[in-house]
């Protein structure tokens, strides 16, 4: 089973990279926020706040990844070069 999932992950490496980046980033943001509040003298936020921050940061990260990947895909598109003539009209 692990080999099969490894092959699937290798075939979908762009998706796996985006999902892993979003997950690790959202976890880091949630951990930072829930850790900085008590360190700054506030009361601990708790598990529900951690989950809410994690989901919000994940949604924001997914939006950023989507916009970045769409912009890169548009930049990779071949640009049509105009010859100045209409290919449907023949001068023959």
C-alpha positions in Angstrom: 0.0 0.0 0.0 2.8 2.4 0.9 4.5 1.8 -2.5 1.3 2.4 -4.3 0.7 5.7 -2.5 4.3 6.6 -3.1 3.9 6.1 -6.8 0.7 8.2 -6.8 2.5 11.0 -4.9 5.4 10.8 -7.4 3.0 11.2 -10.3 1.2 14.1 -8.6 4.3 15.9 -7.3 3.0 19.4 -7.9 -0.2 18.8 -6.0 1.6 17.0 -3.2 4.1 20.0 -2.9 1.3 22.5 -2.8 -0.7 20.6 -0.2 2.4 20.0 2.0 3.4 23.6 1.8 -0.1 24.8 2.8 -0.3 22.3 5.7 3.1 23.0 7.1 2.6 26.8 6.7 -0.9 26.7 8.4 0.4 24.6 11.2 3.3 27.0 11.7 1.0 30.1 11.8 -1.4 28.4 14.2 1.4 27.3 16.5 3.0 30.8 16.5 -0.3 32.6 17.3 -1.3 30.1 20.0 2.2 30.3 21.5 2.8 34.0 21.3 -0.4 34.9 23.2 0.6 33.2 26.5 4.2 34.4 26.0 3.0 38.0 25.8 1.1 37.6 29.0 -2.3 36.6 27.7 -4.4 33.6 28.5 -3.9 30.3 26.6 -6.2 30.1 23.5 -6.9 26.4 23.6 -7.5 23.7 21.0 -10.6 25.2 19.3 -8.7 28.4 18.6 -5.8 26.5 17.2 -8.1 24.6 14.9 -9.8 27.8 13.7 -6.5 29.5 13.1 -5.1 26.4 11.3 -8.2 26.3 9.0 -8.1 30.0 8.3 -4.4 30.0 7.6 -4.8 26.9 5.4 -7.5 28.6 3.3 -5.4 31.7 2.9 -2.4 29.6 1.9 -4.5 27.6 -0.6 -5.7 30.9 -2.2 -2.1 32.2 -2.5 -0.9 28.9 -4.0 -3.8 28.9 -6.5 -3.0 32.5 -7.6 0.7 31.8 -7.8 0.3 28.6 -9.8 -2.2 30.2 -12.1 0.1 33.1 -12.8 3.0 30.7 -13.5 0.8 28.6 -15.9 -0.2 31.7 -17.8 3.5 32.8 -18.1 4.4 29.4 -19.5 1.7 29.6 -22.3 3.1 30.0 -25.7 2.5 33.4 -27.2 1.0 33.4 -30.7 3.0 35.4 -33.2 1.0 37.2 -35.8 2.3 37.2 -39.4 -0.1 39.9 -40.4 -2.0 37.7 -42.8 -5.3 35.9 -42.2 -4.7 32.1 -42.4 -8.3 31.6 -43.5 -8.0 33.8 -46.5 -5.9 32.4 -49.3 -4.3 34.5 -52.1 -4.0 31.5 -54.4 
